[in-house]
Amino acid sequence: MKFPVVKVPQELIKIKCKHIESPFVIPKPEQPIGKTSSYKGLWLIVFSLIIIMFGSLNNSDGTIEFGLFLLLISIVWRSIESVINKKNREEYNKALSTYNKDMLSYNEQMKEFFKIQNIRDDLFLSNLYLLERREAFFDEVVKPNCHVQIKKGISENYFLPFLQKYFHGEIFCDQGVLFDDISVNPYVPDFIFLHSNHNFIVDIEIDEPYSFDSREPIHYRIDDSQTSDTRRDLFFSFLQMDCCEIFRGTNYYQSDWMLFLSCDNYFSVF
């Protein structure tokens, strides 16, 4: 790796590139079609009653018995039919409720989509929008939220006075970020540059190849995908981007901090 390395948050790269993404829009929901209720059982009941009446008028016991038998079957049929119709109505009402919610979301997304399209087509609006995005980005930056006393290396102690001289009141040591999972140790950078007026934070890392006390290597590659600093990299979720020509090949990450990474040899030489 060539030092120094500067990594920039994804959102700032996009703002610098004047990259305005079109918002995601879900496919337009399809309106549900309800199943037609069946009333065959009801008509069969009416037909059974007509047969019974016809048998009574003609004093035909056989016709009456047939009508009563048919009426019994009709009542059972209608009961089953009613249960099925009720289930179909409940399913339709549930699907309709989901459809209405999806349509509300779809309409909101389409409104935002056309809004962004209009912004992209207007130079003044696009610059104003990017400025608002930049301000919103810095407003949401996560600040250090814990204090952890850690032992510093020789190069870090050597470099600290220079940082404090040129960035008076903006360099912090032994401060870090607590994670939601309390079982995970906090992430503690070597130095933190914090510009409080703009909420701008830079993680300054000086990597020494060996521990001064144990003489053991402390920054090295384990394999092609991991290093001894994998935990630090996971904190920043390093990615690669290809946003525009001037930033081609620049690294960015999903954290809202910038990262300045160097090695002790760089400071001893320069």
Buried (B, 14 or more C-beta within 10 A) or exposed (E): EEBBBEBBBBBBBBBBBBEBEEBEBEEEBEEBEEEEEBEEBBEBBEBBBEBBEEBEEEEBEEBBEBBBEBBEBBEEBBEEBBEEBEEBEEEBEEBEEEBEEBEEEBEEBBEBBEEBEEBBEEEEBBEEBBEEBBEEBBEEBEEBEEEBEEEBBEBBEBBBEEBBEEBEEBBBBBBBBBEEEEEEEBBBBBBBBBEEEEBBBBBBBBBBEBEEEEEEEBBEEEEEEEBEBEEBBEBBEBEEBEBBEEBEEBBBBEBBBBBBBBBBEBBEEE
